Amino acid sequence: MPTDCISYQESNYFSRLIVDYLDKKTETQSLYHRFPSLENFRSQIDEKAAHFSTANRNTLATVLEKQYASTAVSEATLQNIALLKNENTFTVTTGHQLNLFTGPLYFLYKIVSAINLAKELKAAYPTDHFVPVYWMATEDHDFEEINYFNFRNKKIKWNRDSSGPVGRLSTEGLDSVFDVFSKELGIGHNAEYLRQLFKNAYLKHSNLADATRFLANELFREQGLVIIDGDSEALKREFIPYVKRELLEQVAFQKVTETSVLLKTYNIQVNPREINLFYIEDGLRERIVFENGGYIVNGTSRRFTTEEILDELERYPEKFSPNVIMRPLYQEVILPNLAYIGGGGELAYWLELKSFFEASNVPFPMLVLRNSVVLATPKQAHKADQLGLTWADLFQKQHDLIDAKTKSLSAFTLDFSEQKTHLEQQFSKLREMAAKTDASFIGAVAAQEKKQLKGLDNLEKRLLKAEKRNHQEQLSRITALQNELFPNLSLQERTANFSEFYLEHGTNLLTELFRQLQPLEQDFPVLIV
């Protein structure tokens, strides 16, 4: 499985904010604490060690032991949970929604990135221990985002009503989804493995959190992955001081709003609310809003005075759920975490949070862009060679790729830049003449220049269009190949599910991902599978 790659910055699939972050541009340096490098982890380790207590460690390990009570745990995972009690053990964390059967392919890339980073840190700092963690987004309530996955361009969907935290959602009704998926898989050893994996995850567990834990554990337990569900009374009890401050002082709103000024030249990923908390009760998860001197649960009749909501928080911390702004702080309070590994969109909103973390006196983690990969077959690689395409070519926007290839295939030059330069020189002389004879003539010269340049543009476009027709067959093959590798003109990892690749390659798929992905590098590899 040879690889080829381009940089994330050159891939055309990351925002300007993320590109500038990776390039450590001055405009972004105030938005993060330490840039992720092996050398910088030493200081991050020391800082986190000073801010994370033995009591926190014991609570974390106890909660994890309970959450894994009904799961077949590998020796590597058990050892990592036990190690979390030690003051020289730290985590690297990634998070993901509870997408049906893992959802898009990048679910694998996130977790492989976390596991490989933990291994890399262990090699660099052998006297410390590093645990890869998958944070399940069990408290999300956006069911429509997670109730399907794509298999060979077919959407396999779980149709049902849902409200409240998705982790608590019953798996009832997934037997019909299993029937559909099972038929699509066909026969063979890998098909049977996937069939049993789905069945054991979703038909033998009563809620979506347990099903997802089983699934991720089956795929990664031998690597020591630790899976955590933040929907825990014990863990949220540790977060009470931060929730209380959010209710009374709205620190997140103040600090993130201030940071948004620094991001004014970028597209802001998320906007803070005055109170960045939800209230969970009776299967609902609704926003807490401060109104008329009290607190209301949006869309319900629930009302609290200040004293009542603080009493509710002390008695039932599990009913208070952080939103996208508060969740990162919750994670860093309950984990001895050094780095968060996420996609471009995730890192964009983390970059809004540094001043909020500072105001909360919680160390801000390093932000690591998860690995991205394009999986290509030998046949597709051969097609690219035949068509004279590089992988960098195939990462281009399709319109730009087709224009570039048309020009390279043409027997004559389709670029009229030389003619435009010559025309501009001629009109420059005409303007000089007009200035010396009749200045009122300058406007007419400019108008004629604009008209003739526009005419050349139109001729250039018509010629390019004609050449596209002349090379239609080869251009269609180029388009078809790019559409295979970038479905819907987007990244493969955002659309396809791991199962269609596992069906073909089995465990070798994960083996190669572990071998090839390097989380501290800035390469976007193409893996020939």
N, C-alpha and C positions, 0 to 999 in steps of 0.2 A: 504494500500500500504506500507508494511514494506520495510525497506531498509537494504542493506548491503554495505560495502565499503572497499576499500583498499586505500593506499595513492597514490598520483600522482607519487611519486618517485618509488613505487613498481609496477606500472602498466605496465611498459615496453613500454609505448607509448610516452615518452617525451625524448628529446635530453639530452645529458650530461650537456649542458649549462643550460638548464632549471632546471634540477634536482639540479645542484650545486647552482643555484640562489635560489631555494626554500629552500635549506639547508643552505643558507647564507655562502657558502664556501668563504674563503679568496680570492680566485682567481676572484670572481665576485663582490666583495664589492666596487671596484672603478667604477663599471659600472652603479650603480644606486645611487640615492640621499638618499631616505629613503625607508626602507622595509615596505610593507603595513601591518600595525597593527593599531588598533583603537587608541592607544596611540600616534603613530607617526603622525596621521592626524592633531593633534592640531598645530604642527609646520608647516605642509604643508598649513593649512588654513591661518595662519598668514603670511607666505611668499607670498602666492598667492594674498592675500588681498593687500599687499604692492605693487604688480606689476600689478594690474589690475584697470584701471581707470573707473570713472563714465561714461565718454564719450564712452569707449569701451562697457560698459554695455548697454547704450542706443541704440547704433548702433546694437548690437546683438539682443536686444528685438524687435527693429523696423523691422529688416530683417526677424526674425522669424514670426512676425505678418503678414508680406506680404506673406511669403512662405506658411502660413496656411490659407490664405484668402479664398480659395475655398474648404477647408476641414472642415468636421464636428468635431469640437474640444471639448473635454470633459472639464468640469469645472476644473478638476485636472491639465490638461495640460495648460489651459489658466492661471491658478493661477501660475504655475511654470514659464511660460514665463514672467509674470508680476514681479515675484519675482527676476528674473535675473537682474532687474534694481537696486536692493538693494545691498549695499556693503557687506552684510553678507550672500549672496547667492553664492553657488559654485556648480560646476557640477562634475559628474563622467561619463565618456564617454566610449562608445564602438563603434566600426566601423565595417562596413561590405559592401561587394560588393552588387550590385543591382541584385542578383541572381533571376532568374525566380521563382516566388512563394516561395521566401525566400531561395531556394536552400537547402543545407544540414541542418540537424537538429540542428547543433550547433548555427545557427542564433538565435533560441529561447534561448539557454543557455546563450549567450552573453548578451542579453537584460535583461533576468531575473536576471543575475548576477549584472548588473548595477542598476536595480531597487531595488534589495534587499540590495545592498551596500548603496544606498542613504537612505533607511529606517534605516539601522543599524547606519549610521552616525548621523541621526536625533535623534535617541535614545541616542547616546553618547554625542552629542553636541546640546542640544535642543534650544539654543539661535541662532543657525545658521540654514540656509536652504540648502538643497542638492537636486539637480535636475538631474535625470538620462537622459542622452543624447545618441541618436543613430546618429552617423555620417554616412550619406549615401556617399558611394564612387562614386559619380556621374561623376567624371572626369576621371575615369579609361577608358581605351579603349580596354581592353582585353575581347571582346565580347564572344569569344569561351569559356571563363571560367564561364560565367554566363547565357548562353542561354538555359539551360536545368535544369530539376530536376528529381530525381528518385522516382518513385511511384511503390511500390511492385515489385521491381527489373526490372521495365520497365523505359527506358529513355524517358522522354517527352521533346521534343526539339523544339525550335523556330528556324526554318531555314530561314535565311535571311543574306544579306550582311550588314556589319557595319563598320564604321570608325568614328574616333572622340570620344568625351566623351559620354559614354553610357547613362548618365542621360538625354541627349538631344535627344536620339534616339526615333523615332516615334514608337508607339505601333501597327502600322499597320501590319496586318498579324497574330495577336495573336488570332483571332477568330477561326482559324483552330486548334491552340493548345488547345483552350478551348473545342472544339468539341471532341478531342481525350481524354482529361482529364475527361470531363463530362461522357463519356461512361465508363471509367475505374472506376469511383466513385460508380456507382450503385445507389441504392435507400436508403432512410432513412433520418432522420432529420439531422444527421451530414453530410451526403453526400450533402444534399441540401445547408447547410450552406457553405461548402467548394466551392460548385459550384457557389453560388452567390458571395462569397468572391473573387474568381478568376475573375468572370465576371465584377463585379463592379470596381475592381482594374485595370484590363488591357483593358477592352473593353469600359470603360467610362472615360478613361484618355488618353491624347494625347501623352504623353512621359513617358519614363521609370522612371524618377525621381518622377513625380507626382503619378504614379501607385504604386511605392514602398512606398512612404509616406502614401498613403491611406491604403495600406495593413498593414504596421507596426502600423499605428494609430488605425486601427480596432482591431488589436490583443491586443494592450497595452495601449490604451488611458486612460482607467479607472485608470491605475497606474500612470498617470501623465507623461508618457514618452514624451520627446521633441525630435523631429526629425529635423536635420539640413542638409541643402545642402550647401556645401562650395563653389559651383559654383555661386558666388555672387559678383557683382561689388563692392558693399558697403563693404563687408567683406574683399575682396582682396585689397581694397584701404588702409585698416589698415596694410596690410602686405607689402606695397610698400618698406619701408626701408630695410626689410630683403631680398626681391627680388633684390633690387638695390645692396646690399652688396654681394649677391651671384653672380651677374653678374660681378661685379668689382673685388672682392677679392677671390672668390671660397673658402670661409671659411669651408663649409661643407666637401669638398673634403679633405682639410688639416686635419681637426679634426677627421673625421671618419677614414681616413687612419691611423692616429696615434693610434686610438683606436684599429684598427684591429691587431696591434702588441700585445695588451693585450689579444686578442682572438685567438692567433695563435695555441693554443692547441685545439680549438673548430672549428666546421664548421661555417664559416662566412655566415650569412643569405643573406646579400645584399652588393654589392660593390658600393661606390659612383662614380659618374661621375665628371668631372671637373666643369660642370654646371648642377645642379640638377633641371632643369626646362624644362617644355614643353611650346610650343606656340600653342594656339588654334585659328583657323580661318577657315572659310568655311568648317566646318564639319571635319576638321583634327586636330589631336593633335600630334605634332611632337617635337622632342628634339631640344633645343637650343644649338648650338655648337659654341665655340670660335675658329676662324680660320683666319689666315693671318691678324691679327689685327682688325678683325671685327666679327660680330655675324651672323650666318646663321641658318635658320630653316631647319633641316636635311631633305633631300629628296625633297626640294622645291627650287624655285628660289629666295625666300625671303632673303634679305641681309640688315644688319643694321650696321652703324657705332656706336661707343659708344654713341655719342650724340643722334643719332636717336633712339636707343633702349631704352635709358632712357626717352626720350620724349614719346615714345610709351607706356612705363610703366606708366607714369604719366597720360596720356590721356585715356588709355584702360587697366587698371590693370586686368580686367576680362580675358584678352587674355593670361595671364601668369599663368601657372598651375604647382604646385609643384609635384615632383615625390615622390617615396616612402621614400626618405631621407628627403626631405623638408616638406612633408605633416604633419608629427607630429609637427613640429615647427609651421606651419600655424595654426593647431588646437589649440595649446597652446597659441598662440598670440590672437586669437579671442574669446576664451572661458575662463571663470574663473574656470579652471579645476584643480582638485586635483589628479585624478587617471585615468589611461587608463586601460581598461579591454580587454584583447585579448588572443588569443590562443598561444601555444608554439612558433610557427613560427613568430608571430607578436612580441611577447616580445623579441625574439632573435634579431630582427633588432632594436627594441627600445633600447636594451642594447648597441648598437653601437653608440648611439647618445648623451650621457650625456655631453661629452666635447664640442660638437657642441652647445648644449643648453647653456652651461656656457659661451662660447665665444659670444653667441647672447644675453646674459643677460636676459634669459627667464627661469623661474623656471621649473625644470625637474619634471614631475609628478610621482607619485607612479605607479608602474607596477603590476597589479593584474592579475594572471592567471585565465581566465574565468573558470567557473564551467564546468565540463564534467560529463556525465551521461551515464549509459547503462540502457535502458528500457527493462525489461524482463516480460514475462507473467507468471501467476501462473503455467501454464502447463510447461513452460520452467524451472521454479524453482523446480517443482516436478521432472522433468527429471534429473536435476542436483543432487538432493538428491538420486534418485534411482541409479545413476551412481557413487555415492560416490565422487562427485566433489564439491569443494568449489568455490566461485567466484574468489578467487585468482588463483586457478587452471586454470580457463577459460580465465584469462588474459595472461596466458603464450603463448609464441610462439607455434604454433601447433606441430612442430616437437618435442620440449621439452616436451610438454604435453603428447603426445602419447608415447614417450620413458618412461616418469615417470610412466604413468598409466600401461604400459606393465610390467614394473618391479614390480609394486605393485600387479598386478594380477597374476604374475607368482608364481608357487608353490616352486620355488627355486631361489637362488640368481643369478642375471644376471650381477652382478658387480664383475669383476675379480681384484679389487684393492688389495685384500689380497694376491692373487697369484702373482701379479706384485711386491708387496712389498717383498714377500719371494724371488722371482727371483732376484731382485735388491740386496738383502742381500747376496745371494749366489755369485753373480758376484763381489760384493765388496770384498769378501774373495779371489776370484780368482785373482783380481787385486793386492791384497796384496802379494799373492804367486808369481805372475809374477814379481812384483817389486823386490822381494828378490832373485829370481833365474835368470830370463832373461827378462830385461826391454823391449826388442823388442816384447815380447809376449803380452804386454798390449794392443796394437792396435787390435790384433786378439780377445782378450777377449771383448773389447768394441764393436767390430763388431758383435760378437756372441750375446752379450747382447741385442743390438739393434734389431737383427733379431728375437730373441725369444720374446721380448716385443711386437714387431710388430705382431708376430704370435698370441700372447694372445689377442691383440686388434682385430685382424680379427676374432678369435673364438668368442669373446664377441659380435661383430657385427652380426655374423651369428646366434648366439644363440638368440639375441634380435629379429632379423628378423623372426626367426622360431616361437618365442613366439607371435609375432604380428599376424602371420597367425593363431595361435591357438586361439587367443582372438579377431579375426577379427570382429565378430559381435558386441561385446561391444565397441571396439575401433571405429567402424564406427558410432555407436550411439553418442559417445563422439565427434567425428569430426563433425557430422551433427549438434549437438547442438551448438558447438562453431561457426560453419559457420553461423548459424541463428543469433547469438548474435554479431558476428564480421564479417559482410559480406565482402567478398574478403580479409579476414584475416586482416581487418583494423577496426578502430573504427566505430561503427554503426552511430555515429553522423556525420561522414564525408561523408556518403553515402546516408542514408535514408532522406526523406523529412518529415516534421512534419505532413503532411496531412494523411499519412497512420496510424499514431497513433491517430490523432484527429478523424479520421473516426470511430475508435473503442471507444474512451473514451471521446470525446467532450471536454467541458470546464474543465472537471476534470483533463485533462492532464496539463494545465497551472496552475490550482490550486495546484496540487501536486508539480510541479516544484518550484513555489513560496514558498511553505511550506518547501521543503527539501533543496534547494540550499543555501549554506552559502559561499559567495565569499571570505572570509578571512580565510577559512579553507583549508586544503590540502588533502581533501578526494575525492576519485573518487567513488561516490555511484552507487549502482545498485538499481533501483526502480522497484518494482514488480507492474505492472499495469494490 
